[in-house]
Amino acid sequence: MLLGNTLNRMIFWELVRVFLLALCGLTGLFLLAGLLQQANQMGLSPAQVVAVIPLFVPSTLPYTVPATVLFAVCVVYGRLAHDNEVVAVRAAGVHLLTILRPALLLGALTAAGTAALYHTVIPRSQQLLAEEVLQDPEGVLYNALRRDKCLRHPTFPYALFVKDVQGRRLVDVVIKKRARLVHPDTKEEKYVPGYESVARAREARLRVDLAEKKLYVDPDRLVVYDDSLRGATEQNGAFPMDLPANLTAADARGRTIALTWDDLGPRADELRAEQREANDRREQLRAEGARVADPEARAKYQAQEDSLKVQAGNLGRQVRAVEAEYYLRPALAVGCLVFAVLGGPVGIWANRADYLSTFVICFLPAVFVYYPLLLAGSNMGKDGRLPLGLGCWLANIVMGAAGVVLVWRLLRR
């Protein structure tokens, strides 16, 4: 058994104690940073922030647990080495691999726990988080406008500015349509600095239609300034605009992190079917356009074909993002075991008993290597520059190899 003697049981429970203390502190820091970002992005009220805290915790654990395992192992084994207990164990004829078993057990248990979280708990908590936040999408928008006096989002084609928010009434509203640049070859659109048109109203109210994914601004009287119209025009009806993606519950539940393990396959199949449909439609338009003699009509066919090409490319990237979850989730879980293997020999060689020294010597360098490799490798895999499995497991391969070499050198010492 891994904990077949008193020494190993003592080491294991010391590991558990340090691990739990460090996990609470590190998760709290991650939780604070994540909640601040989410609250700022979504315009959450204090009551909403408090309500989503339990739902936000699970998604932070796959990143805090591996780093905490590394920290706990380095602290405990560094303390053993500093108190000369490692020397005493070797003098008693006990193989050093024996005292590393508690670290391996901790790494295996945390890896299994992280994998279980990623199977269902984290996706389900993300779904509940989206439902909780988007119960009142209009309230989210009013809160954001009340705090920032503006509403902007990378996927939002408009910028909305207000002078004041009084209850559910917007005062002195300015709506600016962002300028777009169309790529001449791919026809892909991106937003650039500047605005195409500006609209203004003295008062307005917001109305969200989740079924149509539309945001309506109901003004008292809307005046639109547009260069193409060479002047100002009045518009008395509601001003419609596409709802930002982060305020659509269906889109939020469709994010890869909100997909359970069993949902990954059907979602990937659904995206592949949409991609095939776009490619088939594109081939059909190409054939129809080739039979058209009118240059203007052919240009319209070409524009539709280019649009479908962009759509198929986006769907392909979404497919790879979903497929990457099959590799990325197990890789993050196994990272706990990798850090347990790495932390033992580094802690013993560091020969430090205090938390700060261990933090600087091992924790910071390892984290600054592991997570950048994880992000870079997974992104390269999703972009097709690396095999998907290799990209997602690159950080574990590098750090695991380093850990095995260090253990081998320790045992030979």
Contacts in CASP RR format, 6 or more apart in sequence:
PFRMAT RR
TARGET T0000
AUTHOR 0000-0000-0000
METHOD contacts of the structure
MODEL  1
MLLGNTLNRMIFWELVRVFLLALCGLTGLFLLAGLLQQANQMGLSPAQVV
AVIPLFVPSTLPYTVPATVLFAVCVVYGRLAHDNEVVAVRAAGVHLLTIL
RPALLLGALTAAGTAALYHTVIPRSQQLLAEEVLQDPEGVLYNALRRDKC
LRHPTFPYALFVKDVQGRRLVDVVIKKRARLVHPDTKEEKYVPGYESVAR
AREARLRVDLAEKKLYVDPDRLVVYDDSLRGATEQNGAFPMDLPANLTAA
DARGRTIALTWDDLGPRADELRAEQREANDRREQLRAEGARVADPEARAK
YQAQEDSLKVQAGNLGRQVRAVEAEYYLRPALAVGCLVFAVLGGPVGIWA
NRADYLSTFVICFLPAVFVYYPLLLAGSNMGKDGRLPLGLGCWLANIVMG
AAGVVLVWRLLRR
2 8 0 8 1.000
2 101 0 8 1.000
2 102 0 8 1.000
2 104 0 8 1.000
2 105 0 8 1.000
3 9 0 8 1.000
3 12 0 8 1.000
3 101 0 8 1.000
3 102 0 8 1.000
3 105 0 8 1.000
7 89 0 8 1.000
7 94 0 8 1.000
7 99 0 8 1.000
8 98 0 8 1.000
8 99 0 8 1.000
8 101 0 8 1.000
8 102 0 8 1.000
9 102 0 8 1.000
11 76 0 8 1.000
11 80 0 8 1.000
11 99 0 8 1.000
11 102 0 8 1.000
11 103 0 8 1.000
12 102 0 8 1.000
12 105 0 8 1.000
12 106 0 8 1.000
14 76 0 8 1.000
15 72 0 8 1.000
15 73 0 8 1.000
15 76 0 8 1.000
15 102 0 8 1.000
15 103 0 8 1.000
15 106 0 8 1.000
16 106 0 8 1.000
18 71 0 8 1.000
18 72 0 8 1.000
18 75 0 8 1.000
18 76 0 8 1.000
19 68 0 8 1.000
19 69 0 8 1.000
19 72 0 8 1.000
19 106 0 8 1.000
19 110 0 8 1.000
22 68 0 8 1.000
22 71 0 8 1.000
22 72 0 8 1.000
23 64 0 8 1.000
23 65 0 8 1.000
23 68 0 8 1.000
26 64 0 8 1.000
26 67 0 8 1.000
26 68 0 8 1.000
26 71 0 8 1.000
27 57 0 8 1.000
27 60 0 8 1.000
27 61 0 8 1.000
27 64 0 8 1.000
28 60 0 8 1.000
30 60 0 8 1.000
30 63 0 8 1.000
30 64 0 8 1.000
31 53 0 8 1.000
31 56 0 8 1.000
31 57 0 8 1.000
31 60 0 8 1.000
34 56 0 8 1.000
34 60 0 8 1.000
35 49 0 8 1.000
35 52 0 8 1.000
35 53 0 8 1.000
35 56 0 8 1.000
38 44 0 8 1.000
38 52 0 8 1.000
38 56 0 8 1.000
39 48 0 8 1.000
39 49 0 8 1.000
41 246 0 8 1.000
42 133 0 8 1.000
42 140 0 8 1.000
42 144 0 8 1.000
42 246 0 8 1.000
42 247 0 8 1.000
43 140 0 8 1.000
43 143 0 8 1.000
43 144 0 8 1.000
43 147 0 8 1.000
44 52 0 8 1.000
44 133 0 8 1.000
44 140 0 8 1.000
44 143 0 8 1.000
45 143 0 8 1.000
48 132 0 8 1.000
48 133 0 8 1.000
51 132 0 8 1.000
52 129 0 8 1.000
52 132 0 8 1.000
52 133 0 8 1.000
55 125 0 8 1.000
55 126 0 8 1.000
55 128 0 8 1.000
55 129 0 8 1.000
55 132 0 8 1.000
56 125 0 8 1.000
56 129 0 8 1.000
57 125 0 8 1.000
58 117 0 8 1.000
58 121 0 8 1.000
58 122 0 8 1.000
58 125 0 8 1.000
59 122 0 8 1.000
59 125 0 8 1.000
59 126 0 8 1.000
59 257 0 8 1.000
61 114 0 8 1.000
61 117 0 8 1.000
61 122 0 8 1.000
62 114 0 8 1.000
62 117 0 8 1.000
62 118 0 8 1.000
62 122 0 8 1.000
62 329 0 8 1.000
62 332 0 8 1.000
62 333 0 8 1.000
63 332 0 8 1.000
63 371 0 8 1.000
65 110 0 8 1.000
65 114 0 8 1.000
65 336 0 8 1.000
66 110 0 8 1.000
66 114 0 8 1.000
66 332 0 8 1.000
66 335 0 8 1.000
66 336 0 8 1.000
66 338 0 8 1.000
66 339 0 8 1.000
66 370 0 8 1.000
67 339 0 8 1.000
67 363 0 8 1.000
67 367 0 8 1.000
69 106 0 8 1.000
69 107 0 8 1.000
69 110 0 8 1.000
69 336 0 8 1.000
69 339 0 8 1.000
69 340 0 8 1.000
70 339 0 8 1.000
70 340 0 8 1.000
70 342 0 8 1.000
70 343 0 8 1.000
70 362 0 8 1.000
70 363 0 8 1.000
70 366 0 8 1.000
70 367 0 8 1.000
71 358 0 8 1.000
71 359 0 8 1.000
71 362 0 8 1.000
71 363 0 8 1.000
72 106 0 8 1.000
73 103 0 8 1.000
73 106 0 8 1.000
73 339 0 8 1.000
73 340 0 8 1.000
73 343 0 8 1.000
73 344 0 8 1.000
73 347 0 8 1.000
74 343 0 8 1.000
74 344 0 8 1.000
74 346 0 8 1.000
74 347 0 8 1.000
74 350 0 8 1.000
74 358 0 8 1.000
74 361 0 8 1.000
74 362 0 8 1.000
74 363 0 8 1.000
75 355 0 8 1.000
75 358 0 8 1.000
76 103 0 8 1.000
77 86 0 8 1.000
77 103 0 8 1.000
77 343 0 8 1.000
77 344 0 8 1.000
77 347 0 8 1.000
77 348 0 8 1.000
78 347 0 8 1.000
78 348 0 8 1.000
78 350 0 8 1.000
78 351 0 8 1.000
78 352 0 8 1.000
78 353 0 8 1.000
78 358 0 8 1.000
79 352 0 8 1.000
79 353 0 8 1.000
80 86 0 8 1.000
80 99 0 8 1.000
80 348 0 8 1.000
81 347 0 8 1.000
81 348 0 8 1.000
81 349 0 8 1.000
81 350 0 8 1.000
81 351 0 8 1.000
82 351 0 8 1.000
82 352 0 8 1.000
82 353 0 8 1.000
83 353 0 8 1.000
86 96 0 8 1.000
86 99 0 8 1.000
86 348 0 8 1.000
89 96 0 8 1.000
89 98 0 8 1.000
89 99 0 8 1.000
90 96 0 8 1.000
95 411 0 8 1.000
96 348 0 8 1.000
96 410 0 8 1.000
96 411 0 8 1.000
97 407 0 8 1.000
97 411 0 8 1.000
100 344 0 8 1.000
100 407 0 8 1.000
103 340 0 8 1.000
103 341 0 8 1.000
103 343 0 8 1.000
103 344 0 8 1.000
104 337 0 8 1.000
104 340 0 8 1.000
104 341 0 8 1.000
106 340 0 8 1.000
107 336 0 8 1.000
107 337 0 8 1.000
107 339 0 8 1.000
107 340 0 8 1.000
108 337 0 8 1.000
108 340 0 8 1.000
110 336 0 8 1.000
110 337 0 8 1.000
110 340 0 8 1.000
111 333 0 8 1.000
111 334 0 8 1.000
111 335 0 8 1.000
111 336 0 8 1.000
111 337 0 8 1.000
112 333 0 8 1.000
113 333 0 8 1.000
114 332 0 8 1.000
114 333 0 8 1.000
114 336 0 8 1.000
115 329 0 8 1.000
115 330 0 8 1.000
115 333 0 8 1.000
118 261 0 8 1.000
118 329 0 8 1.000
118 332 0 8 1.000
118 333 0 8 1.000
119 260 0 8 1.000
119 261 0 8 1.000
120 260 0 8 1.000
120 261 0 8 1.000
122 257 0 8 1.000
123 257 0 8 1.000
123 258 0 8 1.000
123 259 0 8 1.000
123 260 0 8 1.000
123 261 0 8 1.000
123 263 0 8 1.000
124 260 0 8 1.000
126 252 0 8 1.000
126 253 0 8 1.000
126 255 0 8 1.000
126 257 0 8 1.000
126 258 0 8 1.000
127 252 0 8 1.000
127 253 0 8 1.000
127 258 0 8 1.000
130 249 0 8 1.000
130 252 0 8 1.000
130 253 0 8 1.000
130 258 0 8 1.000
131 249 0 8 1.000
133 140 0 8 1.000
134 140 0 8 1.000
134 210 0 8 1.000
134 247 0 8 1.000
134 248 0 8 1.000
134 249 0 8 1.000
134 252 0 8 1.000
137 208 0 8 1.000
137 210 0 8 1.000
137 243 0 8 1.000
137 247 0 8 1.000
138 168 0 8 1.000
138 206 0 8 1.000
138 207 0 8 1.000
138 208 0 8 1.000
140 247 0 8 1.000
141 151 0 8 1.000
141 206 0 8 1.000
141 208 0 8 1.000
141 215 0 8 1.000
141 247 0 8 1.000
142 165 0 8 1.000
142 167 0 8 1.000
142 168 0 8 1.000
142 206 0 8 1.000
144 151 0 8 1.000
145 151 0 8 1.000
145 160 0 8 1.000
145 162 0 8 1.000
145 165 0 8 1.000
145 170 0 8 1.000
146 165 0 8 1.000
149 161 0 8 1.000
149 162 0 8 1.000
149 163 0 8 1.000
149 164 0 8 1.000
149 165 0 8 1.000
150 159 0 8 1.000
150 160 0 8 1.000
150 161 0 8 1.000
150 162 0 8 1.000
151 159 0 8 1.000
151 160 0 8 1.000
151 161 0 8 1.000
152 159 0 8 1.000
152 160 0 8 1.000
153 244 0 8 1.000
153 245 0 8 1.000
153 246 0 8 1.000
154 191 0 8 1.000
155 244 0 8 1.000
155 245 0 8 1.000
155 246 0 8 1.000
156 178 0 8 1.000
156 241 0 8 1.000
156 242 0 8 1.000
156 244 0 8 1.000
157 177 0 8 1.000
157 178 0 8 1.000
157 180 0 8 1.000
157 191 0 8 1.000
157 241 0 8 1.000
157 242 0 8 1.000
158 175 0 8 1.000
158 176 0 8 1.000
158 177 0 8 1.000
158 178 0 8 1.000
158 241 0 8 1.000
159 175 0 8 1.000
159 176 0 8 1.000
159 178 0 8 1.000
159 195 0 8 1.000
160 173 0 8 1.000
160 174 0 8 1.000
160 175 0 8 1.000
160 176 0 8 1.000
160 217 0 8 1.000
161 173 0 8 1.000
161 174 0 8 1.000
161 175 0 8 1.000
161 176 0 8 1.000
162 170 0 8 1.000
162 171 0 8 1.000
162 172 0 8 1.000
162 173 0 8 1.000
162 174 0 8 1.000
163 171 0 8 1.000
163 172 0 8 1.000
164 170 0 8 1.000
164 171 0 8 1.000
164 172 0 8 1.000
165 171 0 8 1.000
168 205 0 8 1.000
168 206 0 8 1.000
169 203 0 8 1.000
169 204 0 8 1.000
169 205 0 8 1.000
170 203 0 8 1.000
170 204 0 8 1.000
170 205 0 8 1.000
170 206 0 8 1.000
170 217 0 8 1.000
171 202 0 8 1.000
171 203 0 8 1.000
172 200 0 8 1.000
172 202 0 8 1.000
172 203 0 8 1.000
173 200 0 8 1.000
173 201 0 8 1.000
173 202 0 8 1.000
173 203 0 8 1.000
173 204 0 8 1.000
173 217 0 8 1.000
173 219 0 8 1.000
174 198 0 8 1.000
174 199 0 8 1.000
174 200 0 8 1.000
175 198 0 8 1.000
175 199 0 8 1.000
175 200 0 8 1.000
175 201 0 8 1.000
175 217 0 8 1.000
175 239 0 8 1.000
175 241 0 8 1.000
176 195 0 8 1.000
176 197 0 8 1.000
176 198 0 8 1.000
176 199 0 8 1.000
177 195 0 8 1.000
177 196 0 8 1.000
177 197 0 8 1.000
177 198 0 8 1.000
177 199 0 8 1.000
178 191 0 8 1.000
178 192 0 8 1.000
178 194 0 8 1.000
178 195 0 8 1.000
178 196 0 8 1.000
179 191 0 8 1.000
179 192 0 8 1.000
179 193 0 8 1.000
179 194 0 8 1.000
179 195 0 8 1.000
179 196 0 8 1.000
180 189 0 8 1.000
180 190 0 8 1.000
180 191 0 8 1.000
180 192 0 8 1.000
180 196 0 8 1.000
181 189 0 8 1.000
181 190 0 8 1.000
181 191 0 8 1.000
181 192 0 8 1.000
182 188 0 8 1.000
182 189 0 8 1.000
183 189 0 8 1.000
183 190 0 8 1.000
186 306 0 8 1.000
186 309 0 8 1.000
186 310 0 8 1.000
187 303 0 8 1.000
187 306 0 8 1.000
187 307 0 8 1.000
187 309 0 8 1.000
187 310 0 8 1.000
188 310 0 8 1.000
196 226 0 8 1.000
196 227 0 8 1.000
197 224 0 8 1.000
197 225 0 8 1.000
197 226 0 8 1.000
197 227 0 8 1.000
197 228 0 8 1.000
198 224 0 8 1.000
198 225 0 8 1.000
198 226 0 8 1.000
199 222 0 8 1.000
199 223 0 8 1.000
199 224 0 8 1.000
199 225 0 8 1.000
199 235 0 8 1.000
199 239 0 8 1.000
200 222 0 8 1.000
200 223 0 8 1.000
200 225 0 8 1.000
201 217 0 8 1.000
201 219 0 8 1.000
201 220 0 8 1.000
201 221 0 8 1.000
201 222 0 8 1.000
201 223 0 8 1.000
202 219 0 8 1.000
202 220 0 8 1.000
202 221 0 8 1.000
203 219 0 8 1.000
203 220 0 8 1.000
204 217 0 8 1.000
204 218 0 8 1.000
204 219 0 8 1.000
204 220 0 8 1.000
204 222 0 8 1.000
205 217 0 8 1.000
205 218 0 8 1.000
206 215 0 8 1.000
206 216 0 8 1.000
206 217 0 8 1.000
206 218 0 8 1.000
207 215 0 8 1.000
207 216 0 8 1.000
207 217 0 8 1.000
207 218 0 8 1.000
207 238 0 8 1.000
208 214 0 8 1.000
208 215 0 8 1.000
208 216 0 8 1.000
208 243 0 8 1.000
208 247 0 8 1.000
209 215 0 8 1.000
209 216 0 8 1.000
209 243 0 8 1.000
210 243 0 8 1.000
210 248 0 8 1.000
210 249 0 8 1.000
210 250 0 8 1.000
213 242 0 8 1.000
213 243 0 8 1.000
213 248 0 8 1.000
214 240 0 8 1.000
214 241 0 8 1.000
214 242 0 8 1.000
214 243 0 8 1.000
215 240 0 8 1.000
215 241 0 8 1.000
215 242 0 8 1.000
215 243 0 8 1.000
215 244 0 8 1.000
215 247 0 8 1.000
216 238 0 8 1.000
216 239 0 8 1.000
216 240 0 8 1.000
216 241 0 8 1.000
217 238 0 8 1.000
217 239 0 8 1.000
217 241 0 8 1.000
218 237 0 8 1.000
218 238 0 8 1.000
218 239 0 8 1.000
219 235 0 8 1.000
219 236 0 8 1.000
219 237 0 8 1.000
219 238 0 8 1.000
219 239 0 8 1.000
221 234 0 8 1.000
221 236 0 8 1.000
222 234 0 8 1.000
222 235 0 8 1.000
222 236 0 8 1.000
222 237 0 8 1.000
222 239 0 8 1.000
223 232 0 8 1.000
223 233 0 8 1.000
223 234 0 8 1.000
223 235 0 8 1.000
224 232 0 8 1.000
224 233 0 8 1.000
224 234 0 8 1.000
224 235 0 8 1.000
225 231 0 8 1.000
225 232 0 8 1.000
226 233 0 8 1.000
245 251 0 8 1.000
246 252 0 8 1.000
252 258 0 8 1.000
254 267 0 8 1.000
256 264 0 8 1.000
256 267 0 8 1.000
256 321 0 8 1.000
256 322 0 8 1.000
256 324 0 8 1.000
256 325 0 8 1.000
259 267 0 8 1.000
259 322 0 8 1.000
259 325 0 8 1.000
261 329 0 8 1.000
264 322 0 8 1.000
264 323 0 8 1.000
264 325 0 8 1.000
264 326 0 8 1.000
265 322 0 8 1.000
267 322 0 8 1.000
268 319 0 8 1.000
268 322 0 8 1.000
268 323 0 8 1.000
271 315 0 8 1.000
271 316 0 8 1.000
271 318 0 8 1.000
271 319 0 8 1.000
271 322 0 8 1.000
272 315 0 8 1.000
272 319 0 8 1.000
274 315 0 8 1.000
275 312 0 8 1.000
275 313 0 8 1.000
275 315 0 8 1.000
275 316 0 8 1.000
275 319 0 8 1.000
278 308 0 8 1.000
278 311 0 8 1.000
278 312 0 8 1.000
278 315 0 8 1.000
279 308 0 8 1.000
279 312 0 8 1.000
281 308 0 8 1.000
282 305 0 8 1.000
282 308 0 8 1.000
282 309 0 8 1.000
282 312 0 8 1.000
285 301 0 8 1.000
285 304 0 8 1.000
285 305 0 8 1.000
285 308 0 8 1.000
286 301 0 8 1.000
286 305 0 8 1.000
288 301 0 8 1.000
289 297 0 8 1.000
289 298 0 8 1.000
289 301 0 8 1.000
289 302 0 8 1.000
292 298 0 8 1.000
292 301 0 8 1.000
317 382 0 8 1.000
317 383 0 8 1.000
320 381 0 8 1.000
320 382 0 8 1.000
320 383 0 8 1.000
320 384 0 8 1.000
320 388 0 8 1.000
321 382 0 8 1.000
323 388 0 8 1.000
324 378 0 8 1.000
324 381 0 8 1.000
324 382 0 8 1.000
324 388 0 8 1.000
324 392 0 8 1.000
327 388 0 8 1.000
327 389 0 8 1.000
327 391 0 8 1.000
327 392 0 8 1.000
327 393 0 8 1.000
328 378 0 8 1.000
328 392 0 8 1.000
331 374 0 8 1.000
331 392 0 8 1.000
331 393 0 8 1.000
331 395 0 8 1.000
331 396 0 8 1.000
332 374 0 8 1.000
334 396 0 8 1.000
335 370 0 8 1.000
335 395 0 8 1.000
335 396 0 8 1.000
335 399 0 8 1.000
338 396 0 8 1.000
338 399 0 8 1.000
338 400 0 8 1.000
338 403 0 8 1.000
339 366 0 8 1.000
339 370 0 8 1.000
339 399 0 8 1.000
341 400 0 8 1.000
341 403 0 8 1.000
341 404 0 8 1.000
341 407 0 8 1.000
342 366 0 8 1.000
342 399 0 8 1.000
342 400 0 8 1.000
342 402 0 8 1.000
342 403 0 8 1.000
342 406 0 8 1.000
343 362 0 8 1.000
343 403 0 8 1.000
344 407 0 8 1.000
344 410 0 8 1.000
345 403 0 8 1.000
345 406 0 8 1.000
345 407 0 8 1.000
345 409 0 8 1.000
345 410 0 8 1.000
346 361 0 8 1.000
346 362 0 8 1.000
346 406 0 8 1.000
347 358 0 8 1.000
347 361 0 8 1.000
347 362 0 8 1.000
348 410 0 8 1.000
349 406 0 8 1.000
349 410 0 8 1.000
350 357 0 8 1.000
350 358 0 8 1.000
350 361 0 8 1.000
350 362 0 8 1.000
352 358 0 8 1.000
352 361 0 8 1.000
366 399 0 8 1.000
369 395 0 8 1.000
369 398 0 8 1.000
369 399 0 8 1.000
370 395 0 8 1.000
370 399 0 8 1.000
371 395 0 8 1.000
373 394 0 8 1.000
373 395 0 8 1.000
373 398 0 8 1.000
373 399 0 8 1.000
374 392 0 8 1.000
374 394 0 8 1.000
374 395 0 8 1.000
376 394 0 8 1.000
377 386 0 8 1.000
377 391 0 8 1.000
377 392 0 8 1.000
377 394 0 8 1.000
377 395 0 8 1.000
378 391 0 8 1.000
378 392 0 8 1.000
380 386 0 8 1.000
380 391 0 8 1.000
381 387 0 8 1.000
381 388 0 8 1.000
381 389 0 8 1.000
381 390 0 8 1.000
381 391 0 8 1.000
381 392 0 8 1.000
382 388 0 8 1.000
386 394 0 8 1.000
390 397 0 8 1.000
END
